[in-house]
Amino acid sequence: MVFVELLIFVAFVGLLLYKWSVYPFGYFSKRGVAHEKPIPLLGNIPWSVLMGQESYIKHSIDLHLRLKQHKVYGVYNLRDPLYYLADPELIRQVGIKSFDTFANHRKGITDGFDDSSVISKSLLSLRDRRWKQMRSTLTPTFTSLKIRQMFELIHYCNVEAVDYVQRQLDAGTSELELKNFFTRYTNDVIASAAFGIQVNSFKDPNNEFFSIGQRISEFTFWGGLKVLLYILMPRLMKALRVPVMDMNNVDYFKKLVFGAMKYRKEQSIVRPDMIHLLMEAQRQFKAEQEGSSDSRSGAQEDRAEFNDDDLLAQCLLFFSAGFDTVATCLSFTSYELMMNADVQEKLHEEILAVKQQLGEKPLDYDTLIGMKYLDCVVSESLRKWPPAFVLDRMCSADFQLKDEAGEVVANLREDDLVHINVAALHHDPDNFPEPEEFRPERFDEEHKHEIRQFTYLPFGVGQRSCIGNRLALMEVKSLIFQLVLRYHLQPTDRTPADMMSRLSGFQMLPRELFWCRLESRGAA
């Protein structure tokens, strides 16, 4: 009898869980939005993707190609209904024309616990008026002039990275795993250019800054589970106060940043790095607030603010955004150069010409930015392998999405989630013919006008695009310059011929990692 009662109880709980898992799945049918049949609990995410057996990026590209004729289509991300935009005109509406209605990212994971948490103060997490104030304050920090001042710091990291490669070759090791190599490089760049400390992750591979960075960016089972639970049950996770980021790591950076700020103020030290630029932005902000007659206007919860915690939040965002994405871009760019020898040699010719033009002078920022073929190579790498492969926006009010003919294609409601699948747009043959081919010439002066507007979005779209894209491009281009100048990049037996099929789960990382064989080109 007890066994029967237990069986009935289990069946009842199972039924409740099933009903809960499929409850949202009538959303798109009621609104007449094209979509594919979801799986209970998983939605339109295959189990093989969730388990890391197949690539989410490839799955999302294939889904886009099947549904793109509808201009707007629906995807169930687990239980969340998401609108996906396949039409450039609709992307323009959301990203540019009606930005005020779509100014915010989704709630939940990036919001932290409350308004007092450091994470909630980062530019990525801020919303509405607070975001506009912070973006306006930070924008002058990322101008070409300010980024140019950091070039010497980054160039020093380039030299250390290339010296490490040479030491490996001298020791008889010609094969290099690129993701680890580039991650150490980006770690040293961030340590120097953002936090004002000098570390060398090639000579001291277990330094504290790198180790903490690895813990923050590493995709662990528990970290993935927390993200999953925040998507499925955001209110419960916030009520339980489960942190998105290990607060011990936050405390480490807090001591680092505040210690540096205190020492620089006491010693009147000026160093052209991110802490200095943010301190200058903070001083400018406070001066403007004190001199503004409107400084006390607006609701209390939306008051203008840029205190030390706000400054720390931007440093943490810079770290988390730059630690992995730049290393990923460098890895895929190097992979494409390995697999396309003609492209690599053409790039080497441009680099040699620049080197001869410089003579005994070191590479400088303006020369680097002026290299047209290098820019084409990196642009094509970002097309084929965009590190930020999905953009999200939250609708703040009821809104009608209309196509170019003025026809309503979707009636959005407040808090609806709108996504732009950047990877799918970049791999759509209607936007980029033969998208699997690596062709830097797509972006040269003769052909770049052929690219449809709002189909190439490696750094996002509109006012909410990546504020640090100039710095990221400088990191990528400067190291590619040094590597191709000195070495042939060649595939190994472990280098996959079909990279897309080797990606797994939600990561931009092949199962075999990024193995490369380097061969010296001789005196550079």
C-alpha positions as CSV (number, residue, x, y, z in Angstrom):
1,M,0.0,0.0,0.0
2,V,2.8,2.4,0.9
3,F,4.5,1.6,-2.4
4,V,1.3,2.4,-4.3
5,E,0.9,5.7,-2.5
6,L,4.6,6.6,-3.2
7,L,4.1,5.7,-6.9
8,I,1.0,7.9,-7.1
9,F,2.9,10.8,-5.3
10,V,5.8,10.5,-7.8
11,A,3.5,10.4,-10.7
12,F,1.6,13.5,-9.4
13,V,4.9,15.4,-8.9
14,G,6.0,14.3,-12.4
15,L,2.8,15.6,-13.9
16,L,3.2,18.9,-12.1
17,L,6.8,19.2,-13.4
18,Y,5.7,18.4,-16.9
19,K,2.9,20.9,-16.8
20,W,5.3,23.6,-15.5
21,S,7.9,22.8,-18.1
22,V,5.4,23.1,-21.1
23,Y,3.2,25.9,-19.7
24,P,4.9,28.7,-21.7
25,F,4.9,26.8,-25.0
26,G,1.7,28.2,-26.3
27,Y,3.1,31.7,-26.4
28,F,4.1,32.0,-30.0
29,S,1.1,30.0,-31.4
30,K,-1.2,32.5,-29.7
31,R,0.6,35.4,-31.3
32,G,1.0,33.9,-34.8
33,V,4.8,33.9,-34.6
34,A,6.6,31.2,-36.6
35,H,8.5,28.7,-34.5
36,E,9.5,25.1,-34.3
37,K,7.9,22.6,-31.9
38,P,9.6,22.8,-28.5
39,I,10.7,19.9,-26.3
40,P,9.4,19.8,-22.7
41,L,11.7,21.9,-20.4
42,L,14.4,22.2,-23.1
43,G,12.4,24.3,-25.5
44,N,14.2,24.5,-28.9
45,I,17.6,23.6,-27.4
46,P,18.5,20.0,-28.3
47,W,19.6,17.8,-25.5
48,S,22.9,17.1,-27.4
49,V,23.7,20.8,-27.2
50,L,22.9,21.0,-23.5
51,M,25.2,18.1,-22.9
52,G,28.0,19.6,-24.9
53,Q,27.9,17.0,-27.7
54,E,27.0,19.5,-30.4
55,S,27.4,23.2,-31.0
56,Y,24.7,25.7,-30.0
57,I,26.1,28.1,-32.6
58,K,25.7,25.6,-35.4
59,H,22.2,24.7,-34.2
60,S,21.1,28.4,-34.0
61,I,22.5,29.0,-37.5
62,D,20.6,26.1,-39.0
63,L,17.4,27.2,-37.2
64,H,17.8,30.7,-38.6
65,L,18.2,29.4,-42.1
66,R,15.0,27.4,-41.8
67,L,12.9,30.2,-40.4
68,K,14.5,33.4,-41.7
69,Q,11.8,34.0,-44.4
70,H,9.4,35.0,-41.6
71,K,11.6,38.0,-40.7
72,V,10.7,37.5,-37.0
73,Y,10.6,34.0,-35.6
74,G,10.2,32.5,-32.1
75,V,12.7,30.4,-30.1
76,Y,12.0,28.8,-26.8
77,N,15.3,29.1,-24.8
78,L,14.4,26.4,-22.2
79,R,11.1,27.9,-21.0
80,D,11.8,31.5,-22.1
81,P,10.1,32.7,-25.3
82,L,12.5,34.8,-27.3
83,Y,11.8,36.8,-30.5
84,Y,14.6,36.5,-33.1
85,L,15.0,39.2,-35.8
86,A,16.1,37.9,-39.2
87,D,15.5,41.1,-41.2
88,P,18.0,44.0,-41.3
89,E,15.2,46.6,-41.2
90,L,13.8,45.2,-38.0
91,I,17.3,45.1,-36.5
92,R,17.6,48.8,-37.4
93,Q,14.3,49.5,-35.7
94,V,15.3,47.8,-32.5
95,G,18.9,48.8,-32.4
96,I,18.7,52.4,-33.7
97,K,15.4,53.9,-34.6
98,S,13.4,52.9,-31.5
99,F,16.4,52.5,-29.2
100,D,14.6,54.0,-26.2
101,T,12.1,51.2,-26.2
102,F,14.9,48.6,-26.5
103,A,17.6,50.2,-24.4
104,N,18.1,47.4,-21.8
105,H,19.4,43.9,-21.7
106,R,17.3,41.2,-20.1
107,K,16.8,41.2,-16.3
108,G,18.1,38.5,-14.1
109,I,21.7,37.3,-14.4
110,T,23.4,40.6,-14.9
111,D,21.4,42.5,-12.3
112,G,23.1,40.8,-9.3
113,F,21.1,40.9,-6.1
114,D,20.2,44.5,-5.7
115,D,21.2,48.0,-6.6
116,S,24.0,48.1,-4.0
117,S,26.0,45.2,-5.5
118,V,29.1,46.1,-7.4
119,I,28.1,43.8,-10.3
120,S,24.8,45.7,-10.8
121,K,26.7,49.0,-11.3
122,S,28.6,47.8,-14.4
123,L,27.7,49.4,-17.8
124,L,26.4,46.0,-18.9
125,S,23.9,45.8,-16.1
126,L,22.8,49.4,-15.7
127,R,19.4,50.3,-17.2
128,D,17.5,53.3,-18.6
129,R,18.7,56.7,-17.2
130,R,21.5,55.3,-15.1
131,W,22.9,53.5,-18.1
132,K,22.7,56.6,-20.3
133,Q,24.5,58.7,-17.7
134,M,27.3,56.1,-17.3
135,R,27.7,55.5,-21.0
136,S,28.0,59.3,-21.6
137,T,30.5,59.6,-18.8
138,L,32.7,56.7,-20.1
139,T,32.5,57.4,-23.8
140,P,35.4,59.9,-23.8
141,T,37.5,57.3,-22.0
142,F,37.5,55.1,-25.1
143,T,38.3,57.6,-27.9
144,S,41.1,56.9,-30.4
145,L,43.3,59.4,-28.6
146,K,42.9,57.7,-25.2
147,I,43.4,54.2,-26.7
148,R,46.5,55.4,-28.5
149,Q,48.1,56.3,-25.1
150,M,47.8,52.6,-24.1
151,F,49.6,51.3,-27.1
152,E,53.0,51.2,-25.5
153,L,51.7,49.2,-22.6
154,I,50.2,46.6,-25.0
155,H,53.3,46.6,-27.2
156,Y,55.3,45.5,-24.1
157,C,52.9,42.6,-23.7
158,N,53.4,41.7,-27.4
159,V,57.1,41.6,-26.9
160,E,56.8,39.2,-23.9
161,A,54.4,36.9,-25.8
162,V,56.7,36.7,-28.9
163,D,59.7,36.1,-26.7
164,Y,57.9,33.2,-25.1
165,V,57.2,31.6,-28.5
166,Q,60.9,32.0,-29.4
167,R,61.9,30.3,-26.1
168,Q,59.6,27.4,-26.9
169,L,61.1,27.1,-30.4
170,D,64.7,27.3,-29.1
171,A,63.8,24.5,-26.6
172,G,62.6,22.3,-29.5
173,T,58.8,22.8,-29.0
174,S,57.2,24.0,-32.2
175,E,53.6,23.2,-31.3
176,L,51.6,25.6,-29.3
177,E,48.0,25.5,-27.9
178,L,46.8,29.0,-28.9
179,K,43.8,29.6,-26.6
180,N,46.0,29.2,-23.5
181,F,48.8,31.3,-25.1
182,F,46.4,34.1,-26.1
183,T,44.6,34.0,-22.7
184,R,47.9,34.6,-20.9
185,Y,48.6,37.4,-23.3
186,T,45.1,39.1,-22.7
187,N,45.6,38.5,-19.0
188,D,48.9,40.5,-19.0
189,V,47.3,43.2,-21.2
190,I,44.4,43.7,-18.8
191,A,46.7,43.6,-15.8
192,S,48.8,46.4,-17.3
193,A,46.3,48.4,-19.3
194,A,43.4,48.2,-16.9
195,F,44.7,47.6,-13.4
196,G,48.1,49.2,-13.6
197,I,50.1,46.1,-12.4
198,Q,52.9,44.4,-14.3
199,V,52.6,40.6,-14.5
200,N,54.2,38.1,-16.9
201,S,52.0,35.0,-17.3
202,F,54.6,33.4,-19.5
203,K,57.4,33.5,-17.0
204,D,55.1,33.2,-14.0
205,P,52.3,31.0,-15.2
206,N,50.6,30.7,-11.8
207,N,50.5,34.3,-10.8
208,E,47.5,35.4,-8.7
209,F,46.0,37.7,-11.3
210,F,45.9,35.0,-14.0
211,S,44.6,32.3,-11.6
212,I,41.7,34.5,-10.4
213,G,41.0,35.4,-14.0
214,Q,40.8,31.7,-14.9
215,R,38.4,31.1,-12.1
216,I,36.1,33.9,-13.2
217,S,36.1,33.0,-16.9
218,E,36.2,29.2,-16.6
219,F,33.0,27.5,-17.6
220,T,32.4,25.1,-14.8
221,F,29.5,22.7,-14.2
222,W,28.4,24.7,-11.2
223,G,28.7,28.0,-13.0
224,G,26.7,26.7,-15.9
225,L,24.1,25.3,-13.6
226,K,23.7,28.7,-11.9
227,V,23.2,30.4,-15.2
228,L,20.6,27.7,-16.1
229,L,18.8,28.2,-12.8
230,Y,18.8,32.0,-13.2
231,I,17.1,31.5,-16.6
232,L,14.6,29.0,-15.3
233,M,13.9,30.5,-11.9
234,P,15.4,34.0,-11.6
235,R,13.2,35.0,-8.6
236,L,14.1,32.0,-6.6
237,M,17.8,32.4,-7.3
238,K,17.7,36.0,-6.2
239,A,15.7,35.2,-3.2
240,L,18.3,32.6,-2.2
241,R,21.0,35.2,-2.9
242,V,23.1,32.8,-5.0
243,P,25.9,35.0,-6.4
244,V,26.6,35.0,-10.1
245,M,30.3,35.8,-9.4
246,D,32.5,34.5,-6.5
247,M,32.6,37.5,-4.2
248,N,36.1,36.5,-3.0
249,N,37.3,37.3,-6.5
250,V,35.5,40.7,-6.4
251,D,37.2,41.5,-3.1
252,Y,40.6,40.7,-4.7
253,F,39.9,43.3,-7.5
254,K,38.5,45.7,-5.0
255,K,41.7,45.8,-3.0
256,L,43.7,46.0,-6.2
257,V,41.8,48.9,-7.7
258,F,41.3,50.9,-4.5
259,G,44.9,50.4,-3.4
260,A,46.1,51.6,-6.8
261,M,43.8,54.7,-6.7
262,K,45.0,55.6,-3.1
263,Y,48.7,55.2,-4.0
264,R,48.4,57.3,-7.2
265,K,46.6,60.1,-5.4
266,E,49.1,60.2,-2.6
267,Q,52.1,60.0,-4.9
268,S,50.6,62.0,-7.8
269,I,51.3,59.2,-10.2
270,V,49.9,59.3,-13.7
271,R,50.0,56.1,-15.8
272,P,48.1,55.8,-19.2
273,D,45.9,52.9,-18.2
274,M,42.2,52.3,-17.5
275,I,42.3,53.1,-13.8
276,H,43.8,56.5,-14.6
277,L,41.2,57.2,-17.4
278,L,38.3,56.1,-15.1
279,M,39.6,58.3,-12.3
280,E,39.7,61.2,-14.8
281,A,36.2,60.4,-15.9
282,Q,35.1,60.3,-12.3
283,R,36.6,63.7,-11.5
284,Q,35.1,65.2,-14.7
285,F,31.7,63.7,-13.7
286,K,31.8,65.1,-10.2
287,A,32.8,68.5,-11.5
288,E,29.9,68.6,-14.0
289,Q,27.5,67.4,-11.2
290,E,28.6,70.2,-8.9
291,G,28.3,72.8,-11.6
292,S,24.9,71.7,-12.9
293,S,21.8,73.3,-11.6
294,D,20.0,70.1,-12.6
295,S,22.1,67.8,-10.4
296,R,19.3,67.2,-7.9
297,S,16.6,66.7,-10.5
298,G,15.0,63.3,-11.3
299,A,13.8,60.5,-9.1
300,Q,15.9,59.5,-6.2
301,E,16.4,55.9,-7.6
302,D,17.7,57.3,-10.9
303,R,20.1,59.9,-9.4
304,A,23.4,60.5,-11.2
305,E,26.3,58.7,-9.5
306,F,29.9,57.7,-10.1
307,N,31.5,56.7,-6.9
308,D,34.4,54.4,-6.3
309,D,32.2,51.3,-6.4
310,D,30.9,52.5,-9.8
311,L,34.5,52.8,-11.0
312,L,35.3,49.3,-9.7
313,A,32.3,47.9,-11.5
314,Q,33.6,49.2,-14.8
315,C,37.1,47.7,-14.1
316,L,35.4,44.3,-13.4
317,L,33.4,44.6,-16.6
318,F,36.5,45.4,-18.6
319,F,38.2,42.4,-17.1
320,S,35.3,39.9,-17.7
321,A,34.5,41.2,-21.2
322,G,38.1,41.3,-22.4
323,F,39.7,38.3,-20.7
324,D,38.2,35.6,-23.0
325,T,36.7,37.4,-26.0
326,V,40.0,38.9,-27.3
327,A,41.7,35.5,-26.8
328,T,38.9,33.8,-28.7
329,C,39.2,36.3,-31.6
330,L,43.0,35.8,-31.7
331,S,42.6,32.0,-31.7
332,F,40.1,31.9,-34.6
333,T,42.1,34.5,-36.6
334,S,45.2,32.4,-36.2
335,Y,43.3,29.3,-37.1
336,E,42.0,30.9,-40.4
337,L,45.6,32.1,-41.2
338,M,46.8,28.5,-40.7
339,M,44.1,27.1,-42.9
340,N,44.4,29.7,-45.6
341,A,48.1,29.9,-46.5
342,D,47.5,32.4,-49.3
343,V,45.8,34.9,-46.9
344,Q,48.7,34.5,-44.4
345,E,51.3,35.2,-47.1
346,K,49.4,38.2,-48.4
347,L,49.2,39.5,-44.9
348,H,52.9,38.9,-44.3
349,E,53.7,40.9,-47.4
350,E,51.8,43.9,-46.0
351,I,53.5,43.5,-42.6
352,L,56.9,43.4,-44.3
353,A,56.1,46.5,-46.2
354,V,55.1,48.3,-43.1
355,K,58.2,47.0,-41.3
356,Q,60.4,48.4,-44.0
357,Q,58.6,51.7,-43.9
358,L,59.1,52.0,-40.2
359,G,62.8,51.3,-40.5
360,E,64.3,51.3,-37.0
361,K,61.2,52.8,-35.4
362,P,58.9,50.5,-33.4
363,L,55.3,49.8,-34.5
364,D,53.0,52.6,-33.5
365,Y,49.2,52.8,-33.1
366,D,48.5,55.0,-36.2
367,T,50.5,52.7,-38.5
368,L,48.8,49.6,-37.1
369,I,45.3,51.0,-37.6
370,G,46.2,52.1,-41.1
371,M,47.0,48.6,-42.3
372,K,44.1,47.8,-44.7
373,Y,44.6,44.1,-45.3
374,L,45.2,43.3,-41.6
375,D,41.9,45.1,-40.9
376,C,40.2,42.9,-43.6
377,V,41.6,39.7,-42.1
378,V,40.4,40.6,-38.6
379,S,37.0,41.8,-39.9
380,E,36.5,38.5,-41.8
381,S,37.5,36.5,-38.7
382,L,34.9,38.4,-36.6
383,R,32.3,37.7,-39.3
384,K,33.0,34.0,-39.3
385,W,33.6,33.6,-35.6
386,P,32.0,36.5,-33.6
387,P,32.8,36.1,-29.9
388,A,29.5,37.8,-29.0
389,F,27.3,35.6,-31.2
390,V,23.9,36.7,-29.8
391,L,22.6,40.2,-28.8
392,D,19.6,40.7,-26.5
393,R,17.2,43.5,-25.8
394,M,14.2,43.8,-23.6
395,C,11.1,45.6,-24.8
396,S,10.1,48.3,-22.3
397,A,6.6,49.0,-23.7
398,D,4.1,47.5,-26.1
399,F,5.5,47.9,-29.6
400,Q,4.6,47.1,-33.2
401,L,7.5,45.8,-35.3
402,K,7.0,46.8,-38.9
403,D,8.9,45.7,-42.1
404,E,10.0,48.0,-44.9
405,A,6.5,47.9,-46.4
406,G,5.0,49.1,-43.2
407,E,3.3,45.8,-42.4
408,V,3.2,44.7,-38.8
409,V,5.2,41.5,-38.4
410,A,5.1,41.2,-34.6
411,N,3.2,42.8,-31.7
412,L,5.6,43.0,-28.8
413,R,4.6,43.5,-25.2
414,E,6.4,45.0,-22.3
415,D,9.2,42.8,-21.0
416,D,9.3,40.7,-24.2
417,L,12.8,39.5,-25.0
418,V,14.2,40.3,-28.5
419,H,17.4,38.6,-29.7
420,I,19.6,39.2,-32.7
421,N,21.6,36.1,-33.8
422,V,24.8,37.6,-35.0
423,A,26.4,34.3,-35.9
424,A,23.4,33.4,-38.0
425,L,23.4,36.8,-39.8
426,H,27.1,36.4,-40.5
427,H,26.6,32.8,-41.9
428,D,23.5,33.6,-44.0
429,P,24.4,33.2,-47.7
430,D,21.9,36.1,-48.5
431,N,24.2,38.4,-46.5
432,F,27.6,36.8,-47.2
433,P,27.8,34.5,-50.3
434,E,29.6,31.2,-49.5
435,P,29.8,32.1,-45.8
436,E,32.0,29.2,-44.9
437,E,34.8,30.5,-47.1
438,F,37.3,32.8,-45.4
439,R,37.6,35.8,-47.7
440,P,39.1,39.0,-46.2
441,E,38.4,40.8,-49.5
442,R,34.8,41.1,-48.5
443,F,35.9,44.0,-46.4
444,D,38.3,45.8,-48.8
445,E,37.5,49.2,-50.5
446,E,36.2,47.5,-53.6
447,H,33.7,45.2,-51.9
448,K,32.7,46.5,-48.5
449,H,29.9,48.6,-49.9
450,E,28.2,45.3,-50.9
451,I,27.7,44.3,-47.3
452,R,24.0,45.0,-46.3
453,Q,23.7,47.4,-43.4
454,F,22.8,45.7,-40.1
455,T,24.0,42.2,-41.2
456,Y,27.5,42.6,-39.8
457,L,27.4,43.2,-36.1
458,P,30.6,41.8,-34.4
459,F,30.5,44.6,-31.7
460,G,26.7,44.9,-31.4
461,V,24.4,47.6,-32.8
462,G,23.5,51.1,-31.9
463,Q,24.2,53.0,-28.6
464,R,24.6,49.7,-26.7
465,S,27.4,48.5,-28.9
466,C,30.8,47.5,-27.4
467,I,32.4,50.6,-25.9
468,G,35.8,49.0,-25.9
469,N,36.0,47.7,-29.5
470,R,38.9,50.0,-30.4
471,L,41.0,48.6,-27.6
472,A,40.1,45.0,-28.4
473,L,41.0,45.5,-32.1
474,M,44.3,47.0,-31.1
475,E,45.1,44.0,-28.9
476,V,44.3,41.6,-31.7
477,K,46.0,43.4,-34.6
478,S,49.2,44.2,-32.7
479,L,49.9,40.6,-31.7
480,I,48.9,39.2,-35.1
481,F,51.3,41.7,-36.6
482,Q,54.2,40.4,-34.4
483,L,53.4,36.7,-34.9
484,V,53.0,36.7,-38.7
485,L,56.1,39.0,-39.0
486,R,58.3,36.3,-37.3
487,Y,56.6,33.0,-37.8
488,H,54.7,30.7,-40.3
489,L,51.5,29.6,-38.6
490,Q,50.8,26.0,-39.7
491,P,48.1,23.4,-38.8
492,T,49.0,20.2,-36.9
493,D,47.5,16.8,-36.9
494,R,45.3,18.0,-34.1
495,T,43.9,21.0,-36.0
496,P,40.4,20.3,-37.2
497,A,39.6,20.9,-40.9
498,D,36.0,21.6,-40.1
499,M,36.0,23.9,-37.1
500,M,32.3,24.4,-36.8
501,S,31.6,20.7,-36.4
502,R,34.2,20.6,-33.5
503,L,32.6,23.3,-31.4
504,S,30.7,21.9,-28.4
505,G,27.9,23.2,-26.2
506,F,27.6,27.0,-25.8
507,Q,31.4,27.6,-26.0
508,M,33.4,29.1,-28.8
509,L,36.0,26.4,-28.3
510,P,36.8,23.2,-30.3
511,R,37.1,19.9,-28.5
512,E,40.7,19.6,-29.7
513,L,41.6,23.2,-28.7
514,F,43.6,25.4,-31.0
515,W,46.9,23.6,-31.9
516,C,49.4,25.4,-34.1
517,R,52.9,24.6,-35.4
518,L,55.1,27.7,-35.6
519,E,58.1,27.9,-37.9
520,S,60.5,30.8,-37.7
521,R,60.7,33.1,-40.8
522,G,64.2,34.1,-39.9
523,A,65.4,37.6,-38.9
524,A,62.5,40.0,-38.6
